[in-house]
Amino acid sequence: MTPPVVMFDPEAGKTGARVRPLLGEILVDRQVLDRRRLDAALSRQVDVTRRLGDLLVAQGWASGGAVAGALAEQWGLDDVDLGVEPCNARLAQSEQVGLYLDHRILPWRQVGATIVHVTDRPETAAFALELLGPTQAGVVVAPSRQLDADLARVLRRPLAKRAASRTRPVDSVRGLGPARAIVAGGLVLLALALFFGGRPGLALALGTLLVLNAATTALRLLALVAGLRPPPEPADQGDPSATVELAAHRPLPVVTLLVPLYREREMVGEITRALSKLDYPPDLLDVKLLLEDGDAETRAAVAAMQLPGWITPVVVPDGAPRTKPRALNFALDFAEGEIVGILDAEDRPAPDQLRQVVEHLHAAPPEVACVQCQLSYYNATENWITRCFQIEYSIWFDVLLSGFQRLGLPIPLGGTSVYFRRGTLEQLGAWDAHNVTEDADLGMRLARRGMQCKVLDSVTEEEANCRPGPWIRQRSRWLKGYLLTWLSHMRAPARLWKELGARGFFALNILFLGAAATYLAMPLFWVWVIGGALTGHTLWGEAMPPWAVWPLGLSLAAGQLVMLGCAALAMLRRGSPGLLIWVPTLPFYWSLGAVAAWKAVVEMVWAPYFWDKTMHGISRVFRAARPGPPAEDS
């Protein structure tokens, strides 16, 4: 039954209006809150920039419904349960989407000629209604979580369209057109020339490999050497004690964490437990669980949980492309924090990670747009694949990224445990919804606009793929994204050179094209090795001039030595010397990547935006540590 509607008087909030009862006093009178907690909340409010009701819900001291009821009484309005009586979607005006989101207001019912609006912020409703047109209208109050759900439902079409196209076409892989198919076709023709083109085809492939391998080896060597140098002395910032005192009195910001969950029924409890261990004030946490509309099982698992007030589910409507970056773009419209971070379903961030991130961004200059935390695996010693995977991650985070920072090179971001200044992220066009390595692409777009990313020592543990099939599918998505990202940024080489400079230009090409080419060429490497073992001579001598044979051999040998050096340093820095014995097996591990790479080439033509979902919860280590019955394979 529709409750009575109190007509909203826009003059009520102006100077001279009657003094309204205090929200906290209403809650105490209603016995929702005791005096001790109210005093604690009011004292806490001095140090944070959150509304009292939001603070109470986040602390678990009052429910969203109780706060909505108290707000309604404070403003002389009615409160509604949107779960029982949701908004009438036909009343929403598509041209007012931005206003609805900014002012958290939405048409609810039509009573006669009056459009009744629902909000969780009645103090700003008068201003919002004036912008919408009428000078007075009916207003009701609803809990914030319910309003979020109805905003996402009612505005799903325009928001879904914006989520798919936030990044400009000139910066998005969706704007590549036929270039994508041309590059993929060229790679296939190169492979055919290699195996059926005789000596000229083999010579071309080997020469290309020589150039790319030498460039990749040189970049890794430079990063290795740069990472060994002591960090530069910080610039003189004046009295350090004054800086520390200032930082201690600076209020902590609200941090939004976006957690995509797609076919992650078994992981819902795991990620909520991991988030509850974060050493950050819950009243400054804004966690959004991103659920796909068609994923009934995960939605049911979330609905069955008693989520704390600082966690809100956001249902992403069905649409194309069905990718993680599209879901992130959709949820960004509901983020409350000035810092926005990404976590995956299986992540276990260090408890003090958010405090470290906030500290770093507070102290850093504005051009530092984001912070990347290091990633590791909690099941690193489960089997051979996970051991090699851990070595790879350690090389990347403990050696190469630190070297890239010292060299001033652009950094490809990781897809998780990366935190952005929200304003910069929105100005950049957020994530490219059509790029399956949206993280690496975003790192390059930041660099092209003069922004920086810093790597922190804080570690997030993940679940490493422990089976060949899931590993190949995940690596195939990464390599497809690398090829698409390279092609996207190289569509205008002159502009790329101007924005990144010579060092950045070559680094981008080596990082993306070199990585993909190395995997694509692995079959050639094994043909040479096996052919030499069986026949006593290599194909190089027949296919290439004598002067080119030794440079290619030395290039491949140098690449292995540099990788061994990176691996040794990474294992020592991680405190995992026991994994060193597995380093010589990496060529066999990378052979799996050749299958993934050629799968990626095919998908560039037939399914460029297909997101091959990574399976979680299949590790024996995960199952052994998980309470209750083991997770099912998905």
Helices and strands as residue ranges (DSSP letters): E 7-8, H 23-29, H 35-45, H 52-59, H 64-75, E 78-79, G 89-91, G 94-96, H 97-103, E 105-111, E 114-119, G 122-124, H 125-132, E 137-141, H 144-154, H 156-164, G 169-171, G 173-175, H 179-196, H 198-228, H 240-249, E 255-261, G 265-267, H 268-276, G 282-284, E 285-292, H 296-303, E 311-316, H 324-332, E 339-342, E 348-349, H 353-363, E 368-377, H 384-394, I 395-400, H 401-407, E 418-421, H 422-427, H 438-448, E 452-462, H 468-489, H 493-509, I 510-514, H 515-520, H 522-535, H 540-543, H 546-574, G 577-585, H 586-606, H 620-625
